[in-house]
């Protein structure tokens, strides 16, 4: 073993960590759960189900599984092996080929930009989470200060058999001819998202003011991330025991509740029914491979960074196989959770499922919150859903920020055996400034 470690000259402590400069995971399970938390992100909840639905339903699983076994598994194994062997982050790993070290810097820069975006999403989730502690959800009706005359509850909106569109204004509904150009129709959840949380202005000429509540959640998000990363992988390895496992409990609860609702089977049918002709569409195959890269995260530096804290003789083969499989299984299961509730929502509103299905932030912050308003004790389900989203997003954010921190520490501060907490604090503070500007 010594001859393989020699090129990287890694010191070994007499007790505790093998690498006294960087440290190691306290337990093997810490690394495994961190990998699961990193791979299973918000894209599994709001991206994969819609991709599956739009690209052939059950037939999409064919190219998706092909992508998993031909790209996902091999690349994940390669990055774990590289990180574990070298005990280096995403930049210093390129000592194996110094001329390509710029690739490492590029990886870290891209990851840093995504950290800004991701923490912004965490702030939005925290906003929804705390606003759900109420008797009735604030995005349930059109009787709020931020609503406009074009706001209408979906159960009043049924354009299937009429050319007239009901516009909901306050507590009264009136019919306006939809061909008269009366304007855009918005649901309460849409107006809550765009008018109350985002406070979207009429154009670039209107900068708007400071959203103090959202600013508070920005700060809260960074405080939580910093506290969890304050002791590096030692503290992160403890937090993931909760954040990587608790979402599965919530997903299971939401799934059981979802499949007992009227219309749930219709939603699952639209999600899984195969359209085999879509297998001849090259875009479907492209979407499958993109989703594997998007979810597992090869090439982003996160897997290498986590593996770099492993002990040299850690058995990586099992983890390299199990984590990608868990990631894909979670995506499929999350789709069942989402579409069972969307099927119920379509049943209540008497509209086709295609009219309520969405992806990206629109699913998490508009469509699914609206669906929750139709459930009994809707605030409870909203609290559970957004807490699940927060824990899922927190895991991915841990690894992404740790990738940046490790790159900085390895490149500039690794000669110091203490003070990494200040690097962590500096990165969190530095990232807060552009996040707030967003």
Phi, psi and omega in degrees: 000326186298322183291335178279334179276340188304317182301333183257352171049057182269121179288154181239127179282152179292331179218148179083234187288147173291317184258104186285343179279319187253333184086171179223166172300142180292322180223158179298324182293334178301313180294316181299311181292327177295321177295318178297315180296323179291316183289319181273098181241193183293337176298330176293330183272316189249356182249309184298312182304318180291321177300317180297316180295317185281341187244042172103010178060232181300333179295334180295337181294336179295301177296330180295316179289326175299316179296322180298313187275339180265334181238310186300304182297310181298317182291322178296316178298317181299316182290323176297317181295317180297313181295317182292319182293320187270337188053042181230154177279195188291342179263307184292343177300335183280012167297341177291338178206082188305331183294340181258016181298334177299332176298320178297316178297320178298320178299315182293322179296314179297318178297321179298319178297318180292332176299320179298313180297318185291320180291333174296319177296320178299323178296317178298318181296317177299322178301308179297320183300310182286330177286350180276350178278074183206165181291323176225139185294138185293342179260022184272328184231175179258020185260032183249164183297330184274354181283153181246170178298342181270005180283136179211138176287140190298326181295343176269355185254105178221099185262011187293317187245016180213152177267003180257142183249123178284124175261129182260121180233110180064244182249009181234146180245135177230154180262132178232135180299125185288346180267003184270002179070034184294335178135185185274140178261134180229144176276164179302322181292325177295314181290328175296318182290311187278323186266323185267316183274305181282332183050051182295131180272179181285346180175181181293342181285349177246109183279334182077182181251191179273126177274097189297321179296315180294322176300319178297321179287329172304308183295317179300318179301315180290326177297316179297314179298316181296316180298323180286335181257002189300328179250027177066217183291343178294317179278321179298320180298336177275321183295322185293343176300330177265309187291335180270343182252325183300322179303330180290328176295315180293318178301319180295317178298314179295325179292314179299318178293321184293316185287349176270000182271150175298136179088355182298320181295327175297320178296317179293327178297313179295333181284320189256338186304124185280139170243091191296336180296337180292343178293343178274356181267118183296332179294328178295317178294321177297318179296323180294314180291322178297319181297322178297314179293321181295321187274308182289330175079028174292141180090358181260353177090346183292316181294316178299317181298313180297317182293335182292345178264004175286157169286155190300326185262018180297136180282101188267347186295314181298315180297319183294339177265317187290319184298311177299324179292317177299319179301313182291320178297322178296320178300314181294316180295319179298325177298322177296320179297314184292310188283338174295320179285322177295326175297320176294319180297318178295325178295316181293317183277351180059047178229159176296152181298328180298339180278346179246345180288140180206175177223175178067202180303332179299326178288316185284327188249353180233299189289306183294319174302323177294320179297324180296333181293340180274353181271147172298144183053051185302325179300325179297314181291328177293317178300314180296316183296313184284332174293322176297314178300320182295315180294324178294314180292328182296319179300313180296323179292323177307307186291321181297313179290323177297329176299316179292314181300315181296320179298317179294315183296315181295324187276325191236334189235009187293343178288340177274138180262004176212167178100005180295334179299328179287327174295317178298315179297318180298318179295317181296318179293316180298321182284339180292326185297306178292333177296316180294325179297332179292000000 
